[in-house]
Amino acid sequence: CVNDLNVEPIDPNLDTANRIYKTEADLAQGLAKMYAGLAVTGQKGPDGDGDIDGIDEGASSYWRGYWMLQQLPTDEVLNGWGDPGIPALNRVNWTASNGMVTGFYYRIMFQVTLANEFIRQANNIMQPDWQAAPGYVAEARFLRAFAYYHGLENFGNIIPKVTEEDGVGAFLPPSWGELGGDELFMYIKGELEDVIAGDALVEQGAVGQVTKDVARTLLAKMLLNHEVILGSSNTAFYAEASQLLETVAANHSLNTQGGVNGNNLIGGDGDLITVNDGQDFSAYQVLFMADNWEKTNEIIFSINYHHQFVQTWGGMTFLVCGSVLGGEETMNAAEFGVSGGWSGNRITKTLVDKFDRANDLRIAENQLLFTKNRGDGTITELANSNQGYGVGKFRNLMSDGSWAGNEGTNERVDNNVPVFRLSDVYLMLAELDLRQGNAVSGAHLDMINQIQNRAGLSDVSAGNVTLDWLLDERARELYWEGQRRMDLIRFGKFSGGSYVWPFKGNTVNGSAVDAKYELYPIPTADQTANPNLNRNPNY
Amino acid sequence: QKMITGTVTSAEDNEPIPGANVLIKGTASGTITDFNGAFQLEAADSDVLVVSFVGFTPQEVTVGSQTKVDVQLATDVTSLEEVVVIGYGSAKKEDLTGSIQSINASDFNQGAITSPQELLNGKVAGVQITTGGGAPGAGATIRIRGGSSLSASSDPLIVIDGVPIDNGEVSGMPNPLSTINPNDIETFTVLKDASATAIYGSRASNGVILITTKKGTKDFTVSYTGNVQVSTPMNTVDVLNASEYQSVVNERYGEENRYNEFMGIAGENGERQMYNTNWQDQIFQTAVSTEHNVAVGGTLAEVLPYRVSVGYNHNEGVLKSSSMDRTTVGVNLTPKFFDDHLKVSVNAKYSNIANQFADAGAIGAAVAFDPTKPIHIEDQKYGGYFGWEDADGAPNILAPANPVALLEQKSDKSSVNRFIGNMTLDYKFHFLPDLKANLNLGYDHSKSDGNVYIDPLGVFDVESFNKGGYHSWFNQTKKNELLDFYLQYNKDISAIDSRIEVMGGYSWQHFWWEKLDANEFADGTHRGDTDVLSRSENYLVSFFGRANFNFKERLNLTATLRQDGSSRFVGENQWGLFPSFAASYNFKKDGWLKNSSAVSSLKFRAGWGVTGQQDVGSDYPAFGTYSRGLSSAQYVYYSQDGVGTVIPVNTLRPNAYDANLKWETTTTTNVAFDYGFMDEKLTGSVDVYYRETTDLLNQIPVAAGTNFRNQVITNVGSMVNKGVEFSINYRAIQTSDFNWNMSFNATRNFNEITKLTAVDDPNYKGVLTGGIEGPTGQTAQIHATGHTAYSYYVYQQVYDENGRPLEDVFVDRNGDGQINEDDKYISDKNATPDWMLGFSSNMTYKNWDFSFALRANLGVYNYNNVASQNGKFTNVNTGNTFVNNLHRDIYNTGFNGNLDEDRFYQSDYFIQKADFLRMDNIMVGYNFFNVMGSKMNARVYATVNNAFVITPYEGIDPEVFGGMDNNFYPRPRTYLLGVNLTF
């Protein structure tokens, strides 16, 4: 009877590693968890068996957390919710106890830990004749580099160093190095160069799968940001970035196909509703709609969603529902393909004013910008959701105007989150020209004008393409896509007082902030758990 | 046969005793004395009369040649001779070395009691019982001496007739104990200190409650108890009525404000038509409940004592549509064989409970709902109920539900069948009567299922409404199997005037459960996943022993040892060793005190012991396991071929674990005096205890990157509970006509977390807990080193000179010029009471009896989440197409709520004093003896439960376990009229 104490799990959904990993198909499921770690928040959709503790499960979503950290402390968006940490992000006055910062930190380290375990297990059971498994390992290495890069750009070189060499359990990992050191940067660079050079990673895969172009884009992005990360400039890095992006650009093309608004939808109330006041969806707009899986010409990497199989309160559901402002006839949830809005994200007046509102399709009134009953869009009280304009960039409808999979009955969506998009690549290429001391090249100017023309705007000349113009253009083209914080930092506009926006520096009109905010602090919880971590000295 | 007459009087004052039993021994025939204490009956010379009355020592008289038998009954001072059940055996109360308190049926709380734990509330020092609210059969949280665990369960172990039950929830049954009929319970024995509990080893850290049920009697008896109860809601949340609401809104936003457009409903001429609906009145009701119990007991063929009971209880809640119907059957057989060498005890308890749950969300919705709205409207779109809509006429997902619709358009029913049975064989060896063997086989089995239906027009669940209705269901089976075996050896060693008792045994217990959850919308789709099967088990294997040594009836020494093995741990950590030692000394037996008339008893007890806790929720916390993702949490790829075929892939997640996980251990030291004065007129105890939990099972952040989760349950930290308990029983008056007993107990417990994490870091405040309703993810409490568990962790509110709180103005406690998380502080106002007091009084006068029980908590504070959620103008200015009512606190604060929402909720303004004095029950009863000359005795009584509460707290009820007050199902006041008949 004493032997009864040695048990194995009897739950159909629970097992031990040695019983669970046998075939390549098993490995595919382990790998899928790393992808799912970007999309959902646990093993049960939309919630109920979460991965991360100490934070509301929906808010623990990778992309929701990343987005909050990249967007809220910038000139693009304000969110009035009371989740612990959100107001401080808006105000750029967070501390090392900030709930959102802590949640995201643990989410990226969770991804790293998953990858380490997966690579260990895969190496253990790998058979010489397996075809797919080496690719899975390469994808896992990319996904680890992806998480590590987000760790690097948000927290710096002082985050914990764990690889597949480390085990599981009670040990205290060291920091990668001192703040501003290049250890993690070089590790990520090495990993990405490795998978780009090897043959395990595919050049073209299913939509959502990591390909070599995805790895090239991530590496180029890190190289573009190297000055900010390392604190010193190395022109070779810029040259390498340009080279990588040329390859990506050659493999892709900008989407120019818009959507046809042929269908009239039936809303939740049974009445016919007309989408978009009878207008079509622009080629820009459809990139963010429920059938954007089609746009692989432009979308290089996406986090995929599905109303039934990939359910969450984070990710794209957050972007769609969280941006639909409830009531006051501002935005109609059914026209965004969901059963209701959460009245969260509102655009700053600063960003609205960057657009040529009359002509720029990227902010088309009542398609992408919603102003009704909302005055001039100024926000003076964070939690007053009557203030500020709405943005309908993320819309869970098919590009022909028909319902997506949920038929508007709930808050589960089908749109994929575009992580890397070709117009970003184009803009980076132009920026790299300038950063290498050159004028923008003809080919790159042509790329920029493709973007301009798609937005309904006329060509710009090479002389117009300055760094300042590029920073603003990146805001117009890539707003609310999780790019803004690093862009502002790279252009020297994030900290200090040379450029301010509402609520920056804890004032309604904006004021200067300390340079320490260019990095988030290692959360107090992990500093306590792991005394090896060098505390970010500025916090 | 001849006629015998006589009187029964009290030896103390010679007063006659009416109602005393006079029975012919060995038969069921007898009589009862009249008002003058006189009786007459027919008896033979050889008969023995047994004369008894409550509170007196029974006396036997052989008839012989007498025809007049006068009997004087002595006051019963033999409570010290009482036998008390302890773990794996029983002991004379006099010999106890541990802190053990036994409560018998006669001391139970009276009146409308649906759950066993309510019988005990306020009766035992050191035991805090907090019911979860007024719902029928609601659960209760029991804490003995403050609870010694944080992440592991702090619930005491509950043992029913020798079967340790699984404390985990039975699905469909919020309170696992409510499957037991309170009327079948004979005694509760609460084991508080380690000397008493350590025999239960790894489950004993939070105390043990032993429940024994009533057994068969020698004589044939039939009893019936029945009652009818009327419950009324005591209190409602103070919100504005329609006219107050309109004027407050007009004052704040001007007469021409846009919020008026959302009030009322559109009249025929486009005018707004205003109603005045008190939503709380609409969801609460006066509830009528009834209860019937019949018990038959006796001895079959002189060898088989039996008791069979059947109970039925229909309990209605004051929240409309909530009810519980319980049917219980209990059978106890206690035959003895081979000259009493083999005692067999068979206990079987079956219950069927049909629950109908009301959606408690209706309570919060009724507080918040716009009072200018009608319940019903003509439009049948939502089944004739008013429901909030978006500007475009679609259901509004952010608006509160129509509370009445929520109760009437949603059905949530469950049915629970539970069987708890055990058979005990207690054998005294023929060749060595000092040696006994005891075998106990137990089985606890429950099967439950439940169904939730949402009306297709119920708009409070928008997805269900959009999909034509919703049905979810579950079924669950739980099994708990037990085998205990022990040998016990007792020996009087008269040579040295001593007695020894040695016991040693083995126990095996297996807990297993399986559950299926399913759901479906009317269109065939599902919410999340459906048909999800889960299953788990754990085993506990133990060896235990106890030795008692008694010297000259005055010195008692006890040592216990238990070795427990749990399947929750691995390797050598599977086994834990839990010892205890205790001693007691009875001074009364010493010469110097022997003849004292003032001091009738005096005993000193001291004990030390180690207990454990292993219930961390998960059955596999020390294993490297993988979880398969459900189909709703997969990842999808889309095919690249332009068709976009969806390719879903299931996921595998490695789960966090701590391979070195082991028991947490609590070391308890207890020192006590038991005393009695004036012939035991005044008795009581004083206990002082110190309990330190080390290797505290605690969910704490672990170094990122080292495990598959950021927080892992691990053995780290320590916590101290120390305190003092007083209990006093006073027989104020004891005459044959008039008796008055009082008892009082008081408890002061101090709790402090002394270590929380592996490394002490002053920057690390602690583990946040105490979730706030309203915003997402906010908390108001913390577990922090140097503070009480569940301390409030909040911003310090600043007030103006009139004492009015200034919105979003807080004390900059770290003086850095800005207000952020670093300015939060740990309040010294605690969610657990400093003092818990209980007082009960019991009076009988002739045929009348009168009793009451009072209970008080002092030095306790709640977070008033109802006020923080509703006492702000963003309830009106929602930025949406609906408006909500306001808490009356708005008059005191004028809070807008549209500044930073995280700080708003975490103001210490909402930490409010929640001391209370509650009259738990008042009862008056009248006894009829020998009704109409028959053998039937009858008793009629009336009680009021929860008669009143005196409190400074402004919320609906100050007594909220954990202090976070929101959406609380209020405890009703219940009037009960009952009758007991015995034949």
Interface residues (C-beta under 8 A of the other chain):
Chain A: C1 V2 D4 L5 N6 V7 P9 I10 D11 P12 N13 L14 D15 T16 A17 I20 D26 A28 Q29 G30 A32 K33 Y35 A36 A39 V40 G42 Q43 K44 G45 P46 G48 D49 D51 I52 D53 G54 I55 D56 G58 A59 G80 W81 G82 D83 P84 G85 I86 P87 A88 N93 W94 T95 A96 S97 N98 G99 Y105 Y106 M109 F110 V112 T113 L114 N116 E117 I159 P160 K161 V162 D166 V168 G169 A170 F171 L172 P173 Q204 G205 A206 V207 G208 Q209 G267 G268 D269 D271 I273 D291 W293 E294 T296 N304 Y305 H306 Q308 F309 V310 Q311 T312 L325 G326 G327 E328 E329 T330 N332 A333 A334 S339 G340 G341 W342 S343 E381 L382 A383 N384 S385 N386 E407 G408 T409 N410 E411 N416 N506 T524 A525 D526 Q527 T528 A529 N530 P531 N532
Chain B: E389 D390 A391 D392 G393 A394 P395 N396 I397 L398 V462 E463 F465 N466 K467 W508 H510 T525 G528 D529 V532 L533 S534 R535 S536 E537 N538 Y539 V541 G565 S566 S567 Q574 D619 Y620 F623 G624 T625 Y626 S627 R628 G629 L630 S631 S632 A633 Q634 Y635 V636 Y637 Y638 S639 Q640 G642 G644 V646 I647 P648 V649 N650 T651 L652 R653 P654 N655 Y657 D658 A659 N660 Q699 I700 P701 V702 A703 A704 G705 T706 N707 F708 R709 N710 Q711 T757 A758 V759 D761 N763 Y764 K765 V767 L768 G774 P775 T776 G777 Q778 T779 Q818 N820 E821 D822 T874 N877 T878 G879 N880 T881 F882 G897 N898 L899 D900 E901 D902 R903 F904 Y905
